[in-house]
Amino acid sequence: MFTGIAMVVVSYFIGAFPQLYLLCKLHKLDTNGDLHMNLWQGAGPLWGIVGVLADVFKGIVTVLICYAVGLDLWLVVTCGLVAVAGQMWPVFSRFDGEKGNTVGLGMAVTLTYSITLIALIPAFIGILSKLVRLLRIKEQSTRTRFTKGAGTSDALPIGVALSFLILPFIAYLLNKPTEITAGFAVLFLIIMIRRLTQGLSEDIKAKRKIGRVLLNRLLLDRSVK
């Protein structure tokens, strides 16, 4: 039991480790807002990819450590979710962190990579849609296009939400253990909760229409379309 409790605590700090903040500080970039985007646009796509992979690795290593110490499956899944929560609400950043998508991906793909790859199809479509938009920009160099991006995307956040939504259903249909199916359902819920609540106080202060704000956040991962 002590091992399980210790791993829950360790998992939180794995998820909460502020590597994005440290990388932004290293490159003398803004440490407010979306740190993935700050790193990508400020230090270049290579460092942006490093930041994303580091977050995915958090989810992977958490599950692998839990397996290595022989935890029951429900505790493995719990620790994975705690790592996701650690990235969302890290103690190092006053409990205001990232969205949990990348750590959640690492957790899911380690628990069951085949199902996760199937579920990621909507997200891949969203990425492809954004890539097509980038390639259509003619007045900028290739490097500038991939560094600065093509503006906000509707297809990508919708695709990511759909991927996490269908993940537990696919797990259920393919008879994966109940712990994994339930864990994927909880993963979707906390990712949506984070979408709805991150920065919501600013929207309330700005007196935006709360119904429209919540809908935009739920579907598009931002308050204003």
N, C-alpha and C positions, 0 to 999 in steps of 0.2 A: 504493500500500500504506500509506503514511504517513497518507493521508486516512482510510482505513478504520480504522486503529488509533486515530487521534485521535477518530473518531466513536464508537467503542466506549467510550472513556473519557468523552466528553461525554455519551453516552447514560446511562451509570451515574449521573452527577451530576445529570442531568435527573430521573431516577427518584428519586434520593435526596434531592432538594431538600425541606427540611422545612417546607413551607408549612402543613401541619396543625398542627405544633408551634408555629409562629409565630402562627397564628391563635388557638390555644388560649391562648398567652401573652398575646396582645393582649386577649383577653376574660377573662383571669385565671382560666382553667380548669385542671383537672387535666391534666397532660401524661403521665400513665401510662395504660396500657390502650389501648382502642380510641379513637383520636383522632377518627375520624369520628363515633362515638357521643357522645363528650364534647362536641364542637362542636355537634352537632345538639341535644342536650338542654340544654346550658349556654348557648349563644348563640342558639338558635332554628333552626327548619327552614331559613330562608333562608341562614344561614351554613353550615349542614350541607350544603346543596346546592352552595354555592360550593366547599366543600372537596372534595366528590365530583367536580365538574366540573373542578376544577384538576388532580386526579389523572388523570382521563380525558384531559385536554389534554396531559399529559406523554407519554402513549402516542402521541397524534396528532402532536404537534410533532416527536417523535423520528423517526417514519417520514417525515414531510414533509421534514425537514432532510436525511435520508439520500437521499431521492429528488432533492432539489434539488442536492446535490453529486455526483450521478451514480453512487452506489454500485451494485454488482451486487445482485440481489434477495436472494441468500443473506446478504449483509452487512446489507441493510436489515432483514431478519427477525432476524438476530442482534442488531443494535442495539436493536430493539424488545424482545427478550427480556432484554437487559442492563438496559434501563430498568425493566422489571418487577422484575428482581432488585434493582435499586437501591432501589426502594420497599420491598421485603421486607427487605433487609439494608443499610440506609443507614449510611454511616460516621459521619454526624452524630448517630446515636442508638445508638451502640455495636452496630451491626449487628442491631438489633432493631426492625423497622418494621411496616408494615401487611401485608395479605394478598395484594396484587398484583392483585386482581380488577379494580379500576378502571383502572389503567394497562394491564392486559392487554386490557380492553375497548377502550380508545383505540387500542392497537396493532392489534387485530384489525379494528376497523371501518374503519381507514384503509387497511389492506392489501386488504380486500374487504368492503365494507359490506353487500352483498346477502346473502352467506353468513352474516355475523355476525348480521344481523337475524333470519334464520331460526333460527339456533342459540340466540338469546336468548329464544325462546318459553318454555322451562321457567322461566327467570329471571323473565319477565314474569308468568307464572302465580303464582310465589312472591310477587312484589310485590303482585299482586292479592289473594292470600290474606291477606297482612298488612294490606292496606287494609281488607278486609272485617272483620277482627278489630277494627281501630280504630273503624270505624263502628258496631260493635255495642256499644261502651262508651257507656253512657248517662249515667253519673253525673259525667262530666267535660265541660268545655267543649271545643269543637272545637280551639281553640288548644292546650289542655293535652294533649289526646289525641295530636295530631300532634307535639308537642314531646317528651312523655315516652314515647310509643310504647305498644305493647300487649304488652310483654314479649318474650321470645325467640321465635323462629319456627323451625319445622322445615322448612316448605315452601320458604322463601327460600334457605337455604344448600344444600338439596338441588337446587333449581332452578338455582342458580348453578353448582354442580358439574356437573350434567347439560349445561348450556349449553356449558361449556368442554370437556366430554367429547365431545359430538357435533360440535363445530366442525371437527376434522380429518377426520372421516368425511364430512361434507357437502362439505368442500373437495375431498376425494379423488373423491367420486361426481360432482362437477360439473367434474372435470378441471382444477382449479386447479394452478398450478405446484407441483412437488414441494417447492420451498423453503418455500412457504406452508403446505402440508399438514404437512410435518415440523415447521415452526415452531409450528403450532397444537398438535401432539402434545406438543412440549416444553413449551409454555405450560401445558397441562393438568397435566403432570407436576410442574412446579415449583410451581404453585398448590397441588396436593395435598400436596407435600412441606412447603410452608409451613404448611398446615393442620395437618399431623401433628406438626410440631416446635415451633411457636410456644408457649412456655410449658410444654412437656412436662416440663422439669426440675422445675417446681413440682408437677406431678401425681405424679412419681416420689417427691418428698420427702413428699407427702401420703399415700403408700402406697396410691394408688387402684389398682384392678385395671387393669393396663396394656392388656389386650385390649379391655375395654369402653371405656377412654379413647380408644384409637386408632380404634375403630369410630365412636364419637361424633364425634371430630374429623374423620374422613374424610367422614361423612355430614352432620353438623350444625354443623361448624366450631366446636365447643366441646367441652370434656372431659367435662362432666356434662350429662346430658339434663334 
